[in-house]
Amino acid sequence: MPTLTWPSKSLPDLQPADLVLEAVTYPQAQGYPPLGGFAEAVPENHLYLGDNLKLMAALLPQYEGRLDLIYADPPFFTNKRYPARIGRGEDSRHPQEWQLAEGYADHWSDIDAYLNFLYPRLALMHRLLAPSGTLYLHLDWHADAYARLLLDEIFGRERLLNQIVWLYHGPSPIRHAFNRKHDTILVYTKSSDYTFNTDAVRQPYNPNTVKTFNSSPKAGFGKMPDLARGKVPEDWWYFPVVARLHNERSGYPTQKPEALLERILLASSNPGDLVADFFCGSGTLPLVAARLARRFLAGDVTWRAVHTTRSRLVALPAPPFAFYRDSTAQIPLSPFGLSLRAKPATLRAKSFDVAQDRPQGETCNPSHPLTYACGTPDCLGQAGAGRASLQPFAFAQGKLANRTISIVNPPALDYWEVDPAWDGITFRSANQAQRPIRSGVIPLKLESPIAPKYICIRAITVKGEQIQITIRSGSS
Ligand SMILES: C[S@@+](CC[C@H](N)C(=O)[O-])C[C@H]1O[C@@H](n2cnc3c(N)ncnc32)[C@H](O)[C@@H]1O
């Protein structure tokens, strides 16, 4: 059998990521435990921030041979940068006016470097798949031929189930070749005994076909299709690109349409199955998986991707999920803080600390630029002299009334969430607010599902930087 070789081809020694449980999210308070969650098991759905080579290596002890489906949509070897769109309400027809931020890069010194990236990751995906599992590898003309040879080597040539062509329309600058308007999805199964739900993906026949067969039973040369049941789709699929699907757009680059992932998940997994996407980008796979009652593992190396995925899961709302971070992957922190106003009576406390949790250990020094509040309820509640000294760093003020936590005059925020029973270690996100893709106006009030005790608020600015503040009862 022919195999693909290149001078630096090798499978590197595995260096598993050191995974830190960063947060457990209960989208829109769903599933939040009545007592604050401390005794709850970590949810089975996972979101990861980190390089997926280290991540998959870290998952092997628990998940080897256990994943029912993996969808992989890696960089395509385009040698381009893909910015993310973070503005709201701009005219889609004028991209030069869009507000952009860093998305992800698909840059390589040469094809060898790209193959050195892809090969060990595909090998790990093969190890993680269950015996009846399926890999969908999404690429295009830039590298699909190389990937097919790699997959033949890893899975076996006979395990190629389909080479799916996804067709779409869209503008193109190409003038001296045919417009390149399709991607290739290589589908490999781990064994010959694989999941494929034919009936779940059947489609109605074209009305002309139905008319022809109904008028002439000989139309199919004696073969009569089951017109009522519908047909199994061909291996070429037309779905519009996300740029044309206004309701799906997240602003994250190269986002794939939900309908595409829906067909993949329906065909090759069942409700309750464990499915994964380690190049999850905006999170289309985990989103559709949650909607179709599959459990998911999803990860990405860029923080913006993970944040976008989390936002989409929260909006669904998805079942609770755990968010892990490779300890070497950093979430960008905002140099600014939020200031909060807390009513002592509602917290039944004598004094409060309000502090941006950075730098560690310096939470009560108003002269430090990153630390902007400390002291008694008077200082915070009436905000006399205390507030004056906060001005240069404080963007917002907040209030707590019973279970309603509100902030006013915040900086440009994309998202904020609240843990009303902060244990100082794992953030349990009991409720979340986010900037809608159209209006851009983020809600400034959140209801806590329990009476707040020790509150932690995390906010993500439009630039993608995180702010964390805590309000602690000094007497409890
Ligand atoms: C084509 S995009 C995925 C788009 C996604 N399917 C969606 O629907 O939004 C590829 C993604 O792979 C991620 N990526 C690139 N290298 C990675 C790595 N080493 N580990 C994890 N993710 C990586 C990029 O950050 C990017 O989000």
The ligand as an SDF file (V2000), in Angstrom:
LIG
                    3D

 27 29  0  0  0  0  0  0  0  0999 V2000
  -11.5980   25.7710   10.8950 C   0  0  0  0  0  0  0  0  0  0  0  0
  -11.6400   26.3280   12.5500 S   0  0  0  0  0  0  0  0  0  0  0  0
  -12.9560   25.3750   13.2740 C   0  0  0  0  0  0  0  0  0  0  0  0
  -14.2980   25.9840   13.0120 C   0  0  0  0  0  0  0  0  0  0  0  0
  -15.4340   25.2360   13.6980 C   0  0  0  0  0  0  0  0  0  0  0  0
  -15.6890   23.9540   13.0920 N   0  0  0  0  0  0  0  0  0  0  0  0
  -16.7150   26.0570   13.7360 C   0  0  0  0  0  0  0  0  0  0  0  0
  -17.7620   25.5890   13.2660 O   0  0  0  0  0  0  0  0  0  0  0  0
  -16.6510   27.2020   14.1930 O   0  0  0  0  0  0  0  0  0  0  0  0
  -10.1790   25.5810   13.1790 C   0  0  0  0  0  0  0  0  0  0  0  0
   -9.9460   25.7820   14.6480 C   0  0  0  0  0  0  0  0  0  0  0  0
   -8.8340   24.9940   15.0580 O   0  0  0  0  0  0  0  0  0  0  0  0
   -8.2120   25.6450   16.1310 C   0  0  0  0  0  0  0  0  0  0  0  0
   -6.8650   25.0930   16.3260 N   0  0  0  0  0  0  0  0  0  0  0  0
   -5.7710   25.2800   15.5690 C   0  0  0  0  0  0  0  0  0  0  0  0
   -4.7190   24.6220   16.0950 N   0  0  0  0  0  0  0  0  0  0  0  0
   -5.1600   23.9980   17.2100 C   0  0  0  0  0  0  0  0  0  0  0  0
   -4.5470   23.1760   18.1880 C   0  0  0  0  0  0  0  0  0  0  0  0
   -3.2550   22.8560   18.1340 N   0  0  0  0  0  0  0  0  0  0  0  0
   -5.3060   22.7190   19.2120 N   0  0  0  0  0  0  0  0  0  0  0  0
   -6.6280   23.0490   19.2960 C   0  0  0  0  0  0  0  0  0  0  0  0
   -7.2550   23.8420   18.3990 N   0  0  0  0  0  0  0  0  0  0  0  0
   -6.5390   24.3030   17.3600 C   0  0  0  0  0  0  0  0  0  0  0  0
   -8.2460   27.1120   15.7310 C   0  0  0  0  0  0  0  0  0  0  0  0
   -8.0760   27.9720   16.8490 O   0  0  0  0  0  0  0  0  0  0  0  0
   -9.6200   27.2230   15.0840 C   0  0  0  0  0  0  0  0  0  0  0  0
  -10.5760   27.6730   16.0030 O   0  0  0  0  0  0  0  0  0  0  0  0
  1  2  1  0
  2  3  1  0
  2 10  1  0
  3  4  1  0
  4  5  1  0
  5  6  1  0
  5  7  1  0
  7  8  2  0
  7  9  1  0
 10 11  1  0
 11 12  1  0
 11 26  1  0
 12 13  1  0
 13 14  1  0
 13 24  1  0
 14 15  1  0
 14 23  1  0
 15 16  2  0
 16 17  1  0
 17 18  1  0
 17 23  2  0
 18 19  1  0
 18 20  2  0
 20 21  1  0
 21 22  2  0
 22 23  1  0
 24 25  1  0
 24 26  1  0
 26 27  1  0
M  CHG  2   2   1   9  -1
M  END
$$$$
